[in-house]
Amino acid sequence: AQTVTQSQPEMSVQEAETVTLSCTYDTSENNYYLFWYKQPPSRQMILVIRQEAYKQQNATENRFSVNFQKAAKSFSLKISDSQLGDTAMYFCAFMKDSNYQLIWGAGTKLIIKP
Amino acid sequence: DVKVTQSSRYLVKRTGEKVFLECVQDMDHENMFWYRQDPGLGLRLIYFSYDVKMKEKGDIPEGYSVSREKKERFSLILESASTNQTSMYLCASSAFREGPVNEQFFGPGTRLTVL
């Protein structure tokens, strides 16, 4: 069975700093997808970034980028120039190629301080 | 603008009551999901549906049932609510597509308290 581990329950950084959230996963699959979702306080969960395992290039979305290390089964999220609006719970999630079910990590609470 | 709505943001029920949580999506998505979210556990899948009248058990289906009579609506039913079902319930939907997987779109959640 697949598992997703986020080892940092909570992090805080100053506004404008760069922060990296860690995620590791365990799978025997070769084809799969990885996601980072963001859940702001009292607001809906939204997708931040996704990565297809067959792509070697790391995904990037504006200030958000990932460091995908397939052999190490690591999928970290880097947020550059952090903003107050980045304060949220961040969840790492895994999906096998063959179905639509997401396996979720426990989440990291990120606080951006002014 | 895509939208997933849930019938209540907050709900308080008594032990033993039958509870209905409703979810509606306006994106014509085939797939719909019910999760519960608990601190330190992330999201856990209760049930999902990939078509009208179709349902599949997720990781924690015990104590729950679902209904999908129309494509846009997916209901979660707690047959006899218990205190250990106090949680945040999230509904999500996604499109069926062969090829690159689609993201799941989430509703705002229902915080259920069972007394």
Interface residues (C-beta under 8 A of the other chain):
Chain A: V4 Q6 P9 Y33 F35 R43 Q44 M45 I46 L47 R50 E52 F91 A93 M95 D97 Y100 Q101 L102 W104 G105 A106 G107
Chain B: V4 N31 G40 L41 G42 L43 R44 L45 F48 Y50 G58 L90 A92 S94 F96 P100 V101 E103 Q104 F106 G107 P108 G109
